[in-house]
Amino acid sequence: MGDLEERINAWHDQIANMTPENLEARRDVELVIAKLDDGQLRVAEVAPSGEVIVHDWVKKAIMLLFRLHGLEKSEAGPFEYLDKLELKYDYERRGVRVVPGASARRGSFLSPGVILMPSFVNIGAWVGPGTMVDTWATVGSCAQIGANVHLAGGVGIGGVLEPANAVPVVIEDGAFIGSRCMIVDGARVGKGSVLGAGTILNPSIPVIDAATGEEVSRGHVPDYCVAVTANRRREYPGGEFFLPCVLIIKRMEQGETHDKVALNSLLREHGVAT
Ligand SMILES: CC(C)(COP(=O)(O)OP(=O)(O)OC[C@H]1O[C@@H](n2cnc3c(N)ncnc32)[C@H](O)[C@@H]1OP(=O)(O)O)[C@@H](O)C(=O)NCCC(=O)NCCS
């Protein structure tokens, strides 16, 4: 990928001067977007060490895309859109089920077995096999969602484009994210973990283990935890207030599935809940 990477970095150095007329830059950027769309490239991935590696040159290509495309009109039945980026297509070949009202932008990657209820997946996002993106959930730009994850109704996974080296939100394999959770700014949920409905997680929210009272991280729920939103007392000159935290109420065994979540998967397999 060496040459392409170098060229994208060079185009990005001149991003302020980029216009749709710059066909050479457009060709390079389109190549990156096509590779993202097919899953040959990713914006970020979890290394075997557990660290999140961000390929910032790929993100730079996405930023360039907005400069290199003018607005184009498109229509679907009575609906009209005006946007710079294309939508994804060819779902049958990809083995992805898409319920009317769902849209994903070209340059996001959806693995086989993904189900999109009416929801939105932005460019640069990567969604693993068997994952369910439930109704009104949003997967922000560059977010990395693992295999067999359930993003329940209304979940907001934040997008991270700039700066190019910013770590995106990572939801690891088998996680269950309860309804209306908001996970933003490079926060992370580990493998098999369950986040209770309505939890807010960002890199400054403490994650506290209820069994010990210990703050285990900020913005990172470890693997195989059941965690819910809670409040912690804070003293300010103006008085005592209660700020949110994420409380780990249970630790599961590696590979274990929470009973309530198991029920959800069962309903999904039999098409009851979808
Ligand atoms: C997180 C969850 C799985 C916990 O279930 P559980 O392990 O059986 O835990 P319990 O229901 O026994 O609750 C444990 C404690 O956490 C509290 N709690 C449960 N869910 C909570 C939530 N979302 N936020 C804050 N506190 C919560 C309970 O009140 C209970 O407190 P208590 O010990 O004082 O009684 C479940 O409550 C939840 O939020 N599920 C997600 C539902 C959802 O989004 N479904 C989507 C369908 S598509």
The ligand as an SDF file (V2000), in Angstrom:
LIG
                    3D

 48 50  0  0  0  0  0  0  0  0999 V2000
  -27.8730   -4.4190   31.9260 C   0  0  0  0  0  0  0  0  0  0  0  0
  -28.9360   -5.4740   32.0070 C   0  0  0  0  0  0  0  0  0  0  0  0
  -28.6340   -6.5780   31.0160 C   0  0  0  0  0  0  0  0  0  0  0  0
  -28.8320   -5.9650   33.4660 C   0  0  0  0  0  0  0  0  0  0  0  0
  -29.5830   -7.1090   33.6410 O   0  0  0  0  0  0  0  0  0  0  0  0
  -29.2680   -8.0730   34.9050 P   0  0  0  0  0  0  0  0  0  0  0  0
  -27.8520   -8.5370   34.8630 O   0  0  0  0  0  0  0  0  0  0  0  0
  -30.3270   -9.1180   34.9330 O   0  0  0  0  0  0  0  0  0  0  0  0
  -29.3380   -7.1480   36.1270 O   0  0  0  0  0  0  0  0  0  0  0  0
  -30.6030   -6.7780   37.0050 P   0  0  0  0  0  0  0  0  0  0  0  0
  -31.7880   -6.5640   36.1470 O   0  0  0  0  0  0  0  0  0  0  0  0
  -30.6760   -7.7790   38.1070 O   0  0  0  0  0  0  0  0  0  0  0  0
  -30.1460   -5.3750   37.5670 O   0  0  0  0  0  0  0  0  0  0  0  0
  -29.0450   -5.2290   38.4670 C   0  0  0  0  0  0  0  0  0  0  0  0
  -29.1020   -3.8340   39.0550 C   0  0  0  0  0  0  0  0  0  0  0  0
  -28.8010   -2.9100   38.0120 O   0  0  0  0  0  0  0  0  0  0  0  0
  -29.8530   -1.9680   37.8410 C   0  0  0  0  0  0  0  0  0  0  0  0
  -30.0280   -1.7570   36.4190 N   0  0  0  0  0  0  0  0  0  0  0  0
  -30.4780   -2.6400   35.4980 C   0  0  0  0  0  0  0  0  0  0  0  0
  -30.4520   -2.1050   34.2810 N   0  0  0  0  0  0  0  0  0  0  0  0
  -29.9860   -0.8550   34.4270 C   0  0  0  0  0  0  0  0  0  0  0  0
  -29.7190    0.1780   33.5060 C   0  0  0  0  0  0  0  0  0  0  0  0
  -29.9340    0.0220   32.2140 N   0  0  0  0  0  0  0  0  0  0  0  0
  -29.2280    1.3380   34.0070 N   0  0  0  0  0  0  0  0  0  0  0  0
  -28.9830    1.4740   35.3300 C   0  0  0  0  0  0  0  0  0  0  0  0
  -29.2010    0.5230   36.2410 N   0  0  0  0  0  0  0  0  0  0  0  0
  -29.6960   -0.6300   35.7950 C   0  0  0  0  0  0  0  0  0  0  0  0
  -31.0720   -2.6370   38.4520 C   0  0  0  0  0  0  0  0  0  0  0  0
  -31.9830   -1.6760   38.9430 O   0  0  0  0  0  0  0  0  0  0  0  0
  -30.5000   -3.4840   39.5450 C   0  0  0  0  0  0  0  0  0  0  0  0
  -30.3250   -2.7170   40.7120 O   0  0  0  0  0  0  0  0  0  0  0  0
  -30.5600   -3.4520   42.1470 P   0  0  0  0  0  0  0  0  0  0  0  0
  -29.4350   -4.4360   42.2650 O   0  0  0  0  0  0  0  0  0  0  0  0
  -30.5090   -2.3540   43.1320 O   0  0  0  0  0  0  0  0  0  0  0  0
  -31.8930   -4.1430   42.0700 O   0  0  0  0  0  0  0  0  0  0  0  0
  -30.3590   -4.9630   31.7070 C   0  0  0  0  0  0  0  0  0  0  0  0
  -30.8930   -4.2680   32.7700 O   0  0  0  0  0  0  0  0  0  0  0  0
  -30.4030   -4.0400   30.4780 C   0  0  0  0  0  0  0  0  0  0  0  0
  -30.2210   -2.8240   30.5370 O   0  0  0  0  0  0  0  0  0  0  0  0
  -30.6420   -4.6930   29.3130 N   0  0  0  0  0  0  0  0  0  0  0  0
  -30.6720   -4.0190   28.0570 C   0  0  0  0  0  0  0  0  0  0  0  0
  -32.1040   -3.9690   27.5550 C   0  0  0  0  0  0  0  0  0  0  0  0
  -32.1190   -3.4670   26.1490 C   0  0  0  0  0  0  0  0  0  0  0  0
  -31.5630   -2.4470   25.8310 O   0  0  0  0  0  0  0  0  0  0  0  0
  -32.7700   -4.2360   25.2980 N   0  0  0  0  0  0  0  0  0  0  0  0
  -32.7770   -3.9270   23.9120 C   0  0  0  0  0  0  0  0  0  0  0  0
  -33.7730   -4.7770   23.2340 C   0  0  0  0  0  0  0  0  0  0  0  0
  -33.5950   -4.6270   21.5100 S   0  0  0  0  0  0  0  0  0  0  0  0
  1  2  1  0
  2  3  1  0
  2  4  1  0
  2 36  1  0
  4  5  1  0
  5  6  1  0
  6  7  2  0
  6  8  1  0
  6  9  1  0
  9 10  1  0
 10 11  2  0
 10 12  1  0
 10 13  1  0
 13 14  1  0
 14 15  1  0
 15 16  1  0
 15 30  1  0
 16 17  1  0
 17 18  1  0
 17 28  1  0
 18 19  1  0
 18 27  1  0
 19 20  2  0
 20 21  1  0
 21 22  1  0
 21 27  2  0
 22 23  1  0
 22 24  2  0
 24 25  1  0
 25 26  2  0
 26 27  1  0
 28 29  1  0
 28 30  1  0
 30 31  1  0
 31 32  1  0
 32 33  2  0
 32 34  1  0
 32 35  1  0
 36 37  1  0
 36 38  1  0
 38 39  2  0
 38 40  1  0
 40 41  1  0
 41 42  1  0
 42 43  1  0
 43 44  2  0
 43 45  1  0
 45 46  1  0
 46 47  1  0
 47 48  1  0
M  END
$$$$
